[in-house]
Amino acid sequence: MGLEQQLQAMLGRIGLTHAEVLQRFQYLDWQDADAARLGQHAAGLDNCHQAFVERLYKHLGQYEPIAGILDEPATLARLKHSQLGYYQQLWRGPYDHSYVLHRLRVGLVHQHVGVELKWYLGAYRLYLDHMLTDLLGEHEASATYASLLKAVFFDMALAIDTYSAAQRQALEDSEARFARALRGANDGLWDWDLEHDRLYLSERWASMLGLTRDSLGEGSASWFGRVHPDDLPSLRQAVDAHLRGDTPSLHHEYRIRQRDGGYLWVLARGVAEGGRMAGSQTDISQRKATEQQLKHAARHDPLTGLANRLRLDELMQLALQRRQKPGAREAALLFIDLDRFKLINDSLGHATGDRVLVEVAQRLSRCLRPGDHLARFGGDEFVVLLDDLACLEDAEQVARRMLESLHKPLPLEDRTLSVSASIGIAGLLGADQAVDALQAADLALYRAKEAGKAQFARYSVELQETARQRLDLHNALAQALAREEFELHYQPICRIDGERPVVTAVEALLRWRQDGQPVSPLQFIPALEESGEIIPVGEWVLREACRQTRYWQLAGQSSLSCSVNLSSRQLLQPGFASQLSEILRETGLDASSLVLEITESLLMQDGADTLACLRELSSLGVRLALDDFGTGYSSLGYLKRFPLHLLKVDRSFIGGAPHDPELRAICRAIIGLGRSLGLEVVAEGVEQPEHMDFLLNEDCYYAQGFWFSRPQPPQVLERLFNGEGYLEGYGCLLGETGPFNLHDALNQGASR
């Protein structure tokens, strides 16, 4: 920077505006008369000024710091000439802007040549002392005033030194703080001369890369040449945007090559001003590594390390984008759910369950090709994204491999487990159908579960329609109780060892009319179980059956009892026994008149809790019947273990017993077993005279079935109880719908 440029910069730093100069003159009480008086004497003082210049430089030459500057004759002559011109302008003026610039220029030149401020001020004191004698002559007060000047200028020098020292100390403190901050921040510094492409890099900047400053060049290539090729364009764009003024500063993250060839993540900050750009470089590798870890954790399952649902969504979107390109091949989803995994968690604990999931994840992964993706969807559910398939049938091959892999025994510490899964398969159809594809695979999984588990099923449009119908069914069932759409039908249970069958009990069976149309129990009962609506509906059934039975007892059927089928959800809900006790109290039905029918599969669930609840129910006086015996596990152990009172032989055995030797043997064994354990045995599905003959021969005295009556509304059975009809055993007395006509029914039976 030249002298004139420095001069203009100094004007700005001092703040010597026109208003500032005027204020200084006003503070000194400077008047036009002052300028006029000085101007009147200017011409007569030339010799005086010449003499003082000689005296001054002779005096300065006695002091070593100044004498070194004055050794050169040409320099000394130039300084004397300049000094004389300064004194002449001091008296002549004019005292305008050029005068101010000249004064600053003189001070700047002296500072450049190394004249300290104390010598500069001392020269002014000598000048005033010299001029005092020349202007006023010898006067007794002149010596005193000269002494005063010495003291004042000594004080002025001390005051200026104090100001300067304080400013230097503040600057040093600021620089020290800045240096400490840089050391604490551990940042590297850079300063780039844009016009000449000269780049200063600090030692710390270089050491970040395992380099020294000497090993780096002086141009910007030593910086940009080490930037990762993928990051260089964006860094240059960020620099150019700041130089254009589009951004207030440079703030950019990128990778830069280290000495060993690896890359370091750094953050560059900087600002451009006056043809230069300067800033810092910070090592952010640790932060980037942490961000990467967090990003990975947000998209991966912590237990198995597989992709999670968020990452699966991203992978599916990418796969769908590839599907839109010309020549793209098929892609498919496999929705995998472990069969009976809850049993492992409940019996062996969640820690064992977690180890099983990890092993399952590894087995599934080994069945995949490079480029396929396995994700843990949640719990014991996994999803596989198969990309680049020749056809969707290839997805079935992958599913088969998975089923075979999972079928192999799974050793865990001191035990070996058997694990299986059900798999639903669906193709990716379009860019706007990612969710639909996942839903389709889930529907196919549901079909595989329904078909018996440990197998796979492919999605079809019919599954979607079935799911919609199932949803509609669940929604309708959720409102059916409030809309009073449920009703109970009752099927007689007869004692058959007398001259004629006698109705001793009825079985309450739930019926539903949706919009006036009957819905098959085979359709809506499983839906009630699945949705959980069986609990409120089951409570209504119990209360209504007890109320109706008690009504019939009071009407003359005093020994009549009623059987009600019990869901596992009802039995295992907290406080069920108390709820039942309250229902019996409300309806007035004696507990011994109520029979609760349970299935074999129910007894196998949560054995300890089930046993405790059944014993509590038995203590109330309620009788318990085991329904459909022989169709499930047929364990003899729980016949003795649980407090059972009745055993019901399933219709599938009774129907073929008269003609099938094997079924006949099974029925005979069940009946004999029940009698030997002191249980009443009731045969279901009696529809022909042969069934009656077989049961009587085997000493089974209780039966129900269409041979006696289909399940009927209570008002129909009331007519039978009132003596308007009777059971003759000639076939089905009446249909499940239509008006009751006992004689028509008997005639129909006789005609057969």
N, C-alpha and C positions, 0 to 999 in steps of 0.2 A: 504494500500500500504506500503510495507516494505521500510527500509532505502535505500537499494541499488536501488530499483525501483524509489524512489524519486530522488536519485542521478542521475540516467540516464535521468529522465524527466527534471531535472534541467539543465543538460548539453545541452539538446535540447533547452530549453527556453533561456538560456544565449547565445547559439550559439558558444560554445567553441569547434569549429572544430580545426583540426591540423593547418590549415592556420591561424585561429584566434590567437591561442597560439603563433605561430611564429611571427605574426605581433606585438603582445604585447611585446615579448622579444626584437624585433627590435626597438620598440619605446623607451624602457628603455636602449637601447645601451648595451644590455647584450652580453658579449663575453665569449669564453671558458676560457679565463684568469680569469674572475671573478669567475667561478666555481672552478678553480684550487686554487686560493688564499684562498677562503673560506674553501676548503677541507684541506689545509695545517694546518690551525689553529683549525680544528674541535676537534681533540683529546685533545688539551690543554685547551679547554673551558668547559669541563664537570663539573668541580667544580664550575665554574662561573655560568653555567646554573642551577646547583643544588641550588646555593645560590639565584639566581634570582627567581626561582619557589617559594622558601619559602618566599622571600620578597613580591612577587606578591600576593600570597594568603593571606598573613597577611594584606597587604594593601587593598585587595578587601573585606576582612572581616569587614572593618570599615563602609561599605555602606550597608544599610538595604536591598535594593533589591537583592544584591548578597549574603549577609550574610545568608539569608534564604536557599539558595541553598547549602551553604557550611557547614550547621549544622551537616549533616550526615557524620561521620568519614570515612565510606567506600567510599562514593561519593567523599569526599575530596581527599582521597588517590588515587582513580582512575583518578581524574582530574589532580593531580600533576604528576602522572606517564605518562599520555597521553601528558601533556604539555612538560615534559622533552624530550619525544621522538620526539615531533614536532620540538623543537629547534635543536636537534641533526641532524634531516633530513634537516633542513634549511641550515645547514653548510655543510653537507656531500653530499647532493643530492642523486641520480642523478635527474636532473630537466627535467623529461620526463612526459609521460601521467599519470603514476601512481602517480607522484608527484602532478599533477593537481587534480586528483581524491581525493587524501588524503587531500589537502587543502579545497576542497569543502565539504568533509565529516566532517572535523573539524568545518567548519562554520555552517553546517546543524545541527550538534549535539548541538552546542551552542545555535542556534536558538530554537531547540526543548526544551532545558532545561530552556529557558526564559532569556538568557543573551542578553540584548539590545546591539545594535551596538555601542553605545557610550562607554560602558564598554570594548567592544572588541577592539576598536581602542585605547582607553586609555592604555590598556595593552601593545600594540605595542610601544606606546610612552615610557612607563616605561622601556620596554626591551631595546630600543635603548639607552636610557639614562644610563642604567646600563652597557651596553656593551661599551659605549663610555669611561667610566672611566676605565673599565677593559682593554680595548685595548690600550688606549692612555695614561693612567695614569693621574696624576694631571697635568693639563695644564691650563694656564690662559684663553685659548680660549674654554676650555671644558664647563665651566659654561655658556658662551655665546651661545654655540651651543645647550646646553641643553634647554636654554630658547627659542631658535629658534624652537626646536622640539615641545616644548609645544604649541607655537603659531601656527605652521604648522598643528599639529594634531587637535588643536581646530578648525582651519579653515576647515580641512578635514571633521571633524565630522559635522560641520555646512553645508558644501556643500552636503555631503551625506544625511543629514537630509532634505535639500532642495529638492534634487532629489526624495527622498522617499516620502516626503509630497506631492510634485507635482504629483507623480504617484498615491499616495493614493487618492488625490483629483480628478484626472482624472477617477480613478476607481469608486469612489463614485458618480461622476457626471454621469458616464455611467450607474451605477446601478440605480441611481435616474431616469434617462431618461427611462431606461428599466422598472422600476417600474411604472412610470407614463404612459408609453405606454401600459403596461399590464392593469392598471386600466382603461385607456381610451378604450382599446379594450374589456375590461370586459371578458377576457379569463381565463379559468382555466388551471393550469399547471399540468403536470404529469411527473414522472421520474421512469423508470422501470429498475431494476437490473435484467437482463435476466437470469444470471446464478443462482441466488438464488431466483428468482421470488418474489422480494420485490418491491412493487409499492408505490411510494409517490404520493399523490394527494393533490393539494392545496385546501385551504378553499373555494376559488371561484369555483373550480371544483365541490366540494360537494354541495355548495349552489345553483348551477344551478339546481340540482335535488331536492332541498328542504331538503338536508341532512347536517350533520356535518361530519367533518373528523373522529371524534371518532366513528361514526356509521358505518364507512367503514373498511373493513379488510385491511391487508397489502399486500395481494397477488393479482395477476391479475384477480382472480375470482370476486373481488369487482368491477371491470370494465366490463369484458366480460359477467358476469352474469346478468348485467342489460341491455344489448343490445337486441333490438327487435329480436325475433327468425328469422324473415325473412331477417334481415340485418346482423346477426352474421357471416354466412359463408363468405360473401363478405368482411367483415372487417378482418377476420382472413386471407383470401387470400391476402388482401392488405398488412397486416403486414408481412406475410411470404415472399411476393414478394420483399419487401424492405430489409428484413434481408438477403435474397439470393443475393441482389445486383441488382435485375432486375429493380428497380426504384430508383431514386436519393433520394427520401424522401417518407414518408407516407402522403397521402392526400386523405381523405376518408370521405364521408358523410353517416350518419346512424342515427337511432332513438335509444334513450336510455330511460329507464324507470325512472320516477320520483317517489317521495315519495308517491304521491296520486294515483299511478298506471297509470297515463297518460304517454304519450311518447313525448319526446322533440327531435327535429331535431338538430344535432350538426355536426360540422366539426372537425375532428381530424387531426392535423399536427404533424409530428415528424421526427427525424433522429436517426439512430443507430450509436454508435461509442464506441469502447472499451468495449464491453459486456454490454452496457447500451443503452437504448432508451428513449429519452425525447422529449417532445413537448407540445402542447397546445390543448385545446378543446374550440370551439367557438359555441355559441348559434346561429343557423341560422333558427330558427323557423319562424321569421318574413319574411325572404327572401323566405323560402319554401312556406309560405302562399301566398305571393305575386305571386310567380311563379305559384301556383295552380290557383289563381284568373285569371292570364293572360292566362294560359292554358285553363281554362274554358271559358273565354271571346273569345278566338280564335276559339272555337268550338261550341259556342252557340249564338243564336240570342239575341241581347240586349233587344228587345221589348217584345218578348214572353217568353224568357228563354228556348226555344226549341233548340235542336241540329240544327246546320247550315249545309251547304253543305260539309264543311271539315269533320265534325264529322259524317255526313251521309256516306261519302266515307269510313271512318274507320269502321263504323258499318256494311256496306255492305261487306267489305273485310272479317270481322270476320264471317259474316253469310255464305259467300261463302266457307270459310275454314270448317265450320261445315257441309256444304252440301257435302263435300268430304268424310266424315266419314261414315263407314258402319251403316246402319239403320237410316240415317238422314231423316227427314221428309221435307215436302215442305216449301218453303219460297216465299214471293211475295212482290211486291211493289205496292203501291197505289199513283198515282200522282193526287193531288187535286188542282183544280183551282176555285176560287170564280167567280161566274157569275156576270157580270156587276158591279164589285167592283169599277171600275174607276168612275162610276156614283156617288157612295157614296163620294169618294174623291173630285170630282169636285163640287158637290152640297153642301156637308156639311163640307168640309175641311179635311185636312190630320190628324188633331188631332182626329176627330171622326173616320176616317178610321183606325187609330191605335187602338182605343178602340174596334172597330169591330174585328180587327185581333186578339187581345188578347182574346176576348170572343170566337171567332171561334176556336182558339188554345185550349182553355179549353174544349169546347164541343167535339172537335175531340179526345182529350186525354181521355175523359171519355168513349169513345167507344172502347178503346183498352184493351187488356189483359196484365197482367204482362209479361214483356219480349219483348213486342212490342215497337217500337220506332217511334216517330213523330218528323219530322224535318221541319223547315221553309226553303223552297228552295230559296225563294226570292220573294219580293213583296207580292202578294196574292196567292202564290203557296206553297203548303205543300206536303211533301212526307212521306208516312208511310211504314215502314219496318215490315212486318209480318213474324215472324219466327215460326218454329215448327207447321206447319199446317198439318192437316190430308190430305187435298186435296186443290187444288186451289179454289174450289167452296166456301170454308170457307172464302176466301178473299172477295167474293161477299157479304157474310153475314155482314162482317165488313163495307163494302161500303154502304150497305143499312142502317145500324144503323147510319152511319155518315150523310147520306142524310136526314134521319128522324130527327136527332138531329138538323141539321142546318135549317130545314124547320120551326122549332118552332119560334114564334116571338121573336125578339131581342130588349128588351127595353133599350133605351139609353136616360137618362135624360127626356126631354120633348117630345120624339118621340119614336115610335116603328118601327123598320126596319124589312124587310124581306130579308133574305140572303139564297142563294142557291149555289150549287157548282156542278161542273162536275168532274168525277173521272175516271181515266184510270188505269187498272189493268194489271200487267204482272208478270210472275213468274221469279225467279232467276234460270238460266239454268246451269251455269258452272262457274268455277273459273276465266276463261278468258273473261267473258261476263258481268261484272258488269256494264259497261257503256251501253252495249246493253240492259240490263234489264231496265235501267232508260229511255233509248230512246224508248224502247218498250212501257213502261207505258205512256210516253208522246204522242206517236202515238195513243194509245187507248184513251187518254184524248181528243185528237183532234177529234177522231171519236164521242165521247160523246158530244162534243161541236156542231159538225155538226148535230147531231141527235136532237138537240133542248135544250141542257143544262139540268141541274138539274137531271142528271142520270149518270150511270156508263157504261163503255164499257170495254171488255177484248181484249187484244192484240191477233192478228192473223197474220200469214205470209202475208196475203193479204194486211194488213195495211202497212207493210214494203214496199211492191211493189208499193202500191198507193203513199206512201211518196216519193219513188224514182222517180216515174213518175211525181209527182208534182214538185220535185226539177228539173228534166229535163225540165219540161214545163216552170218553172220560168227562168231557164238559157237560154232557147231558146227565150223566150219573151224579155229578157234583150238585146238580139242581133238583134231581128227581125226588129226594126226600122232602125238600121244602115244598115241592109241587104236589106232594101226596100221590105220586105215581106208583109207589110200591104197594104190594098187597101180599098177603100170605095165603097160600093154599095148603091144605092138610091132606095127607095120605094115611088111611087107616093102617094100623098094625094089629093083626088078628091072632088070637089064640085058636089053634086048629085041631086040638086033640079031643074036642067034644063032638056032639052030634052035628053041630053047625059052627062055622067060624064066629067068634065073638070079638068085637072091637074092644081092645083093652088100652090102646094108645093111638096117638096120631104123630106123624112127623111133620113139623112145620117147614114149608119150602117157600123160598122167596120168589115172587114173580114181579115182573116189571112191564108196565104198559106205557110205551113212549108215544105220545100223541094218539092214545087210544089203541095202538097196535102192540101186540105182545112181542117181547124180545126174548130170544132163547137164553135160558140160564147158562148154557155152555158158552155164550158170548159175553154176557155182562158180569157173571160172577168172577171170572179171572180178572176182568177190568177193575172191579171193586177192590180185589186183593192188590193189584198192581198200584193203583192210585192211592190206596190207604183209606178210601171212602168206606171200606168194609167195617171200620170201627164205629162210626156213628150209625151206619145202616144196621150193623150187627146188634147194636144196643136197642135200636127200634124193634128189630125182629124179636129179641128176647122179651122186651116189654109187651109187645103185641101178642106173642104166643102165650105168655103167662096169663095175660088178661083174658084172652079168648078161652084158654083151657079152664081157668077158674070160673068163667061164665058158664061153660058147659057143665062143670061139676055142680054148680049151684042149680042148674036146670035139670039135674037128675043123673048125670054121668059122674057120680061121686068118685069112682075108682079110676077115672080116665087120667092118663099121664101124657106128657107131650115131649117129643124129642126135637132138639134144635141143633143144627150143625154149627160147629164152633170153628172159627178161623184162628190160625196161629197168631195173627196180629192181635186179635181180641184177647186170646189167652195170655199173651206175654205183655200186654199193656199194664203198667203199674196200677194197682188198686182194682183189678178186675173183679176179684172175689167180693170186695166191699160193694162194688157197683151192682153185682148180681144180687147180693143180699138185700140191697135197697129196693131192687126191682121186685123181688119176692115179697118184701114187706108192703110195697105200694099196691101190688095186685092181689095180695092175700093168698097166693098159691103156696101150698106146702112144698118145701124143697124136695121131698121124696117124689113129687109128681112131675119133676123136671128131669129130663135126661139130656145131657150134653154129649153130642157125638163128636169125636175127634178121630183123626186119621193116623195111620202108622207114621207117615212122614212128619207129622207134628210132634210125635213123641221123640223123634230123632233130633229135633232142634233144641239146642240149649238144654240138654238133659236135666241138669240140676235145677234150673229155674222152672222148667216145665213140671218136674216132679213136685217141687214145692207148691206151685200154684194148684195142681190137681189135688194134692193132699188137702189144701185149704178149702177147695170147692167140696171135696168129699166130706170134710168136717162139718160143712153147712147142712149135709143131708142130701145134696144133689147127687144123682146117679150118673156114672160115666160110662159111655159106650164106645167101643173101638169099632170104627166104621171101615168097611171095605177090607176086612182082614184077608191077608193072602195076596194082595196085589202089590204090596210094598216090600219091606225088608223081612217081614214075617218072623221077627225075632221072638223066640219063646221067652227070652229073659225079661223083656219089659211087660209081658203078660202077668208075670209074678211080681215085678217090681212096682208097677203103677197101680193105684187104687181103682181098678176097673170093675164094673158090675155087669156089663152086657158085651156080647161079641156079635158083630153083624157079618154074615157071610156075603161076600160080594156077588152081584147078579151074574158076573161073568162065569162063576163056577156053577151056580144054580141052573142057569139056562141050558147047559150041556150035560149036566149030571145024569139025567135018566138014560142017556144014550151013549155017553163017552165014558169008558171004564176009568181012564186016568182022572177026569174031572170028578167022577163019582167017588173015587178013592180020596181025592183031595177034600171034597166036601165032608165025607165021612170022618176024615182025620180032624178037620177043623171043628166039626160039631162035637166029636168025642173029646177033643182037647178042652173046648169051652166047658162042657159038662163036668169034666174031671177037675177043673179049676173052680167050680162052683159058680160059673157065669151063665146068665141067661143067654141063649143063642137065638138070634133073629135072622131069618133068611130073607134076602132081598131079591127082587126080580122074579117073583112067582107069577107066571103068566099062563100055565097050562095045568090040566089035571094031573099029568105025569109028575110035575114038580111037587104037587101036594102029596101024591102017593109016596114019592121018594123021601120027603121030609118026615112023614109020619112013620115010615119004616125005620128011619134013623133016629126016632125019638126027638126030633126038632119040632117044638110046639108053637113057635112064633114065626109069623111070616107077613110080608107085605109085598105088594106088586099089583100089576094091572088086572090080575085074575080077580082081585077083590075090588079095586077102585083105582082110578088115576087120582093124582092130587086134585082136590076140589076146593072151591071157595067155601068159607065157613057156613054160609047160608044153605049150601047144598047139603053139607054133612048134618046140619041141624035137622033137616027133614028125615034123614036116616035115624038120628037119635030120637026124634019124636015119634017113631014107629011108622012113618009113611013109606019106608023102604026097608029091605033086609038083604043080607048077603047070602046068596044061595050057592055060589061057586060055579055058576054057569058061564063065566067069562067076565068081560069088563062091564061093570054095572053102568058106567056113564063116562062120557068124554070129558076132557078137561075144560071144554067150552060148551056153551049151549044150555038150554033149560034142563032141569033134572026130571027124568021120567023113568022110574024104577022098572015098571012093567015093560016099557019098550026095550030097556036094556036087557031084561031077562029073556024077552022073546028073541032078541038078536043073538044072545048066547045060546039059546035052545036051537035056533035055526042052524047054528054051526055044528 
